[in-house]
Every structure is written in structure tokens, then in C-alpha cells.
Amino acid sequence: MARRLVEAGVKFVEVSLDGWDTHENNFERTKELLALVDPAFAMLVKDLAERDILEETVVLWLGEFGRTPKINNNDGRDHHTTGWSAVVAGGATRGGQVIGSTNEDGTEVVSDAVRVPDLFASLCFALGIDADEENYSRSGRPIRVVDDGTVIEELFKA
């Protein structure tokens, strides 16, 4: 359905799957969720590529934060805002790379930290949107598209 919407000219499509807040039973729940997401994400990217529209489409897969590397007493993983992952495909991005890393136990970022505003600025760059543009609320308050973000150049290098 997402691919069909893109083909029809829809500019932004959001597909969501709830249930990732795995404070309990993390391993079984994550296995079940990934069984749904992995093949769907792969098929979307494949469909877009086969129809020659992946290069003009940005596909983003992420949650609002990461999960702790430490397993809690409920066989779950709690919120971890220090280290999180996102998958970006298509557009002018270069695939097959990992940007940034954590220490051995995953508790802190040790190289190439990517902040949320940096990811958003990079998405704007990929989509041809001016990340510095200001829009105004009804009350006249200025709101920038992205506040203080820097494009992640490695994401786009050939």
C-alpha cells in the first residue's frame, strides 16, 4: 500500500506498528514484531527499486528512542535515549553503511554521534526541503523546520 501511495504521488506516507515498548518479555515480543517489519520493509525497498522510484523516495525506519542494553527484571529492555538506531534507504543516500557506534556494552556513543536534529536536517536535504526555513504559527511564533541540525555528509557520499 505504501508503494502504491508513493506511485500515486502522495508526498509523505507513514506506516506504524505499535508494541515496541518492550519493558517486559523483550525477546519474544521483538521476534514477533520483526517477523512483521523485516519482510515488509525489505519488500517496500525492493518494490521501489524495481519501479525505479527508490532514488526519488526516502524510506525511514525508526522509533522514538533506543532500548537499554541491560535486561531488566521483567526480561525486558527499558528506554535508552543515549543510543538508538535508524534505517534510511533511498533518495540520494548511500546504502550499506553504519554511521556512529557505541562502546562494547552499548551504554554510550563513542564515535560519530548523530543527534535527532542532524537526522532531520539530513532527511530535509535528501528531500530537497530547506531545513532552516521558518514557518509561523497562527499566533506569529516562528518555528524552524529543523532546529540546530547539521546534514550527516557520510550518509550521502558516493
N, C-alpha and C positions, 0 to 999 in steps of 0.2 A: 504494500500500500504506500509506503514512504517513497519508493522509487516512482510509482505512478503519479504521486502528487508532484514530485520534482519534475517529471516529464511534462506534466500539465502546466508548469510554470509557477507553482507555489514557491515562494521565496524562502520560507522557514518552515520546517517540519519538526515537530517534537514527538518522539516516541518514548514512553516512560514505562518502567517496570518497578513497582514498589516491592518492598520486602528485604532491602539490603541492610537494614538496621539490625545487624546480627549480634546483638548483645547476648543472645542465647543460641545454642545449637548452631554455631557458625559454620562448621564444616559441612553438615548435611544440607543446610539451607543454601549455602553458597554453591554447592554442587548442583542443586536443583535449579537455582537461578541461572547459573552459567550454561546449563543444558538448554535453556531457552534463548539466552542472549548470544552466545557464541555463534551458533549456526545462522541466526537471523542477521547479525552484524556482518558476518562473512558473506552471506548471500546478497545483502544490500550493496556492499562494496563491489562484489563480482558483477551484479546486475548493472550498476552504474558504469563500471569499466567496460563491460561488453557493449553497452549502448553509447560509448564514447562521451559520457557526460560526467564521469568522475572528476576529470580535470577542471570542470567548472562548478563542482559541488564540493562542499566541505562537510565531512561527516565527523562528528564529535561524540565520544562516549566517555562519560564521567559521572561521578557522584559529587555530593557537596563537600566531602572530605574523605580522608582515608580511614583505615581501621588499624587499631593498635597491633603491633607485632605480638604483644603479650596476650595470652589466652586468659580470660577471667574465670571466676569460679563457676560460671554457668556454661562453660565450654563455648564462650562467645568472645567477640572482639569489640572493644569499645571505640569511641570516636578518637581519631588521631589527626589533628589539624597540621601537624608538622610534616608528615609525609603522605602524599596521595598520588594517584595515577590518573592520567587521562590518555585516551587514544584519539589521535587525529589522523584522518585519511582524506585523500583527495585534494582538490584545489591545487595550489602551487606547492604543496608540502612534499617533502622528500620522505618516503616511507622507509621502514626497516631500521629505525634508529631509536635509541633511548637517550633522552636528554635529562641529565641530573641523576644523582644516586644518593642512597642513604648509607649509613655505616653498616657494619656486618649484621647487627641485630635489628636494623630497620627503625631505630628510635630517633634518628636525627639525619637531616640532609647534610651531606659532606661535599658535594660538588654540584655546580650548575643549578642552583636553586631556581625554580620557576614559581613566581608569585601569580596569584589569580589574575591581577590586572595585566601581567605580562601575557598570560594565555589569551585573555580577552583582546588585548591590543594585537596579538598575532592573528587571531580569528578575524578581526576587522581588516587587517592587512590582506589576508587571504581572500576576503570577500569584497575588497575594494571600498570599504567603509572608512571614513575619516574618524579615527578613534578620538581625536582631540576636539571634534565638533561639540558645540554646546547646544542643547535644546533647552527649552524653557517650560517650566510647569505653568499651570493656569494662574498661579499667583506671581509669576515672573521670576521664580527661582531658577538660576542656571544649573543645568545638570549635564555634565560631560558624558559622552558615550562611554569612555573608559577613563577612570581617574588614576593617573600616575602609572600607566603601563608602558612597557618597552617591548617592541617586537623581538621575539626569540629568533634571531637570524639563522641559527643552526637548523631550525625547522624547515627553512626554505632553500638552503644551499644545495646546489646540484651535486 
